[in-house]
Amino acid sequence: MRSLAVTSSLQPAAAAAAARRRPRASAYAREVISQCWKCEINQDQPLGNSLRIGHSQGSLQRHGSKNFLAAAAAISVEQAEVSTYLPKGDMWSVHKFGGTCMGTPQRIQNVADIVLGDSSERKLIIVSAMSKVTDMMFNLVHKAQSRDNSYVTALDEVFNKHMAAARDLLDGEDLARFLAQLHSDISNLRAMLRAIFIAGHATESFSDFVVGHGELWSAQMLSYAIKKSGVPCSWMDTREVLVVKPSGSNQVDPDYLESEKRLQKWFSRQPAETIIATGFIASTAENIPTTLKRDGSDFSASIIGSLVRARQVTIWTDVDGSYFGANVLHPRTIIPVMKDNIPIVIRNMFNLSAPGTTICKQPANENADLDACVKSFATIDKLALVNVEGTGMAGVPGTASAIFSAAKDVGANVIMISQASSEHSVCFAVPEKEVAAVSTALHVRFREALAAGRLSKVEVIRGCSILAAVGLRMASTPGVSAILFDALAKANINVRAIAQGCSEYNITVVLKQEDCVRALRAVHSRFFLSKTTLAVGIIGPGLIGGTLLDQLKDQAAVLKENMNIDLRVIGISGSRTMHLSDIGVDLNQWKELLRKEAEPADLDSFVRHLSENHVFPNKVLVDCTADTYVASHYYDWLKKGIHVITPNKKANSGPLDRYLKLRTLQRASYTHYFYEATVGAGLPIISTLRGLLETGDKILRIEGIFSSVVDEAKEAGYTEPDPRDDLSGTDVARKVIILARESGLRLELSDIPVKSLVPEALRSCSSADEFMQKLPSFDQDWDRQRDEAEAAGEVLRYVGVVDLANRKGRVELQRYKRDHPFAQLSGSDNIIAFTTSRYKEQPLIVRGPGAGAEVTAGGVFCDILRLASYLGAPS
């Protein structure tokens, strides 16, 4: 190993004094030297201006006041300090701008404009590297230590990105200075990466030194952009100020006392009212460059805000504060400012009119109601749940200690613990990448207990996430847990494990990772936004579906304002085309959108669009078709957690086994299936029947008229798409089957004898139009039957009957006396009579319009609102 030789042109006495003041080379410097670097100091120049580091593969040239050895070897000459006091307090505002905010020259200029527009007396601005640059720098180190020559090309891409940005943003002397610095930095990085390439290895400190350059360059560009407007501005390399120490698990803790001393020293040399500081990077106590790890720029802002006792810290990002649980802050970001009660404000740089979200100490006079109690939600992904279970654990001291000692021995980070009061099991969550080692350690530690049966299993459940509700006084505020778990259940999300501490600050649940985003949306919506937010997909925008869309358009604003129900139609699909939207179709022009901005209809793609939408936690498919193929998918949709509402009779009157399977799934889950409009359009037939059954009444007979005068009904849109379904009795038979099955009878459609009203000669008609043209020629027969009934003081009615006493159903033509309720119908009215144990002498009658687009769509709309009520909307 070569020794480090430092010579000086100082006089002997002065040189000796300087040598006593000069610190020794740091461990990082010795590491650099051990990589065969040769350091030479030119005797003819002052020490601080002529440092050169030579290497056989290239050279590192000093640039400005920053040089590689100052950062890498940490050798410095103590300078005379100017006694300038660092003011602290409300005169400071701290802003942090992330990589997206600094992503382009125009955005950097926008950041400069925001800084210039802040009227605070003093401003400290923390910036990240330009968008994607940190990943590019990590990639450089990875390529170099993998001995991949393409690191050279990748470094050129980094250089070109920043050179192009600077040329767009700066000009004149500022541009020249920045490009000179950039050239010098790239030259130094090229030499260092070459050394890493030769060694085939990069220590963490080498990697951190390389990666931190993105922040250096963005801070310099922003400072020049602000100076261009005539405002004095300094930029700070926070490696000179922030001191941190490792705390394990890829984390660091700030050394506040040392950082405060260094900040005072830095400010004494460069007092300024506007300071641009690098985020993400820092130094160890030995002056070795390091980073604050991922999400470190937010952490930098919080630490610096605490050091200057700022009025507030503003985190600028690309969302309007906290929207539907958007991922904004790492929890540790809040720690430094908490002790000084400094608020953090989250703002959207791309929507300056939005007020954002403020995170601060709870006001003393704030009530402990539910809305005030829960403040935020946080999630952690890529976890595994470890479950240690066995009857031999109960009452055995030291079992839990042994479990967590085993986890500690393999360096696992236990994130959450849950134990049953019976002591029968203990489960805990660890990062998924650590669970294999934990499982192995536990099997070794408890080998004898497992063999003897005292422990039944050590189980690993992968693919988990944690969702935590964070707030104040949650344990002592009734209803918080109930609302949390109710919101999850109604979003069809299963909870694997639960933990709540006595501190009242946190309720934590473990979920499947695939459910995590949906869970976050569900609880965030339930606590902070509309009580019920519902994404709606409409299949079949024909007569009924189109009318429903118009009704939704007219009523949506009223529902949102008066009932806290936010209905968003995010997809409309016809038989040929469909139109999809992530946030909601404009219902004022849905017909035009379906015609001009549609894509080919595909049922699978339509359902996938709804189910994979993470903006809205609750989703419902409304099938307004009469299609058997569409109805055959209900079971799969319910399994996916999508609610189903329909006037389509095909599913409930189809094969009995499919119907029973569908209803079993519905009853076993929080996914709802509503079909009121299948029998009586807008009439409350199904709900009335259920009310009777659920209150213990016994149904004896259900009898009803479900069809209309064919010609008039066809013109008005009252009949089935093919009027032969009405006259053949098929449609009535389907309604009879639905009511019979709701009443507990297990009947197939083929079990229902049907008196068809279609003349034998017309049953072979090829189309509905042909049928309607030929039908009048058979009026004579109907006239004869009608006349006979009238002569007897009766009327003819086509009825469906559910005979519970004999467990049968039928569709038939019957005569009724003129004073019978069934004899007094007109137009499209339907009438249903329920004869029950309670209503035996006088049947319960439900009567009203039972067909037509308006009332059928209205019945479907009522089911949508009933679903909203079940999901938490006020009733």
Buried (B, 14 or more C-beta within 10 A) or exposed (E): EEEBEEEBEBEEEEBEEBEEEBEEBBBBBEBBBEBEBBBBBEEEEEBEEBBBBEBEEBEBBBBEEBBBBBBBBBBBEEEEEEEEEBBBEEBBBBBBBBBBBBBBBEBBBBBBEBBBEBEBEBBBBBBBBBBBBBEBBBBBBBBBBEEEEEBBEBBEEBBEBBBEBBEEBBEEEBBEBBBEBBBBBBBBBBBBBBBBBBBEEBBEBBBBBBBBBBBBBBBBBBBBBBBBEEBEBBBBBBBBBBBBEEEEEEEBEBBBEBBBEBBBBBBBEEBBBBBBBBBBBBBBEEBBBBBBBEBBBBBBBBBBBBBBBBBBBBBBBBBBBBBBBBEBBBEBBBBBBBEEEBBBBBBBBBEEEBEBBEBBEEEEEEEEEBEBBBBBBBBBEEBBBBBBBBEBBEEEEEBBEBBBEBBEEBEBBBBBBBBEEEBBBBBBBBBBEBBEBBBEBBEEBBEEBBEEEBBBEBEBBEBBBBBBBBBBEBBEBEEBBEBBBBBBBBBBBEBBBBBBEEEBBBBBBBBBBEBBBBBBBBBBBBBBBBBBBBBBBBBBBBBBBBBBBBBBBEBBEEBBEEBBBBBBBBBBBBEEBBBBBEEBBEBEEBBEBBEEEBEEBEBEBBBEBBBEBBBBBBBBBBBBBBBEEBBBBBBEBBEBBBBBBBBBBBBBBBEBEBBEEBBEBBEEBBBBBBBBBBBBBBBBBBBBBBEBBEEEBEBBBBBBBBBBBBEEBBEBBBBBEBBBBBBBBBBBBBBBBBBBBBBEBEBBBEBBEBBBBBBEEBEEBEEBEEBBEEBEEBEEEEEEEBEEBEEEEBBBBBBBBBBBEEBBBBBBBBBBEEEEEBBEBEEBBBBBBBBBEBBEEEBBEBBBBBBBBBBBBBBBBBBBBBBBBBBBBEE
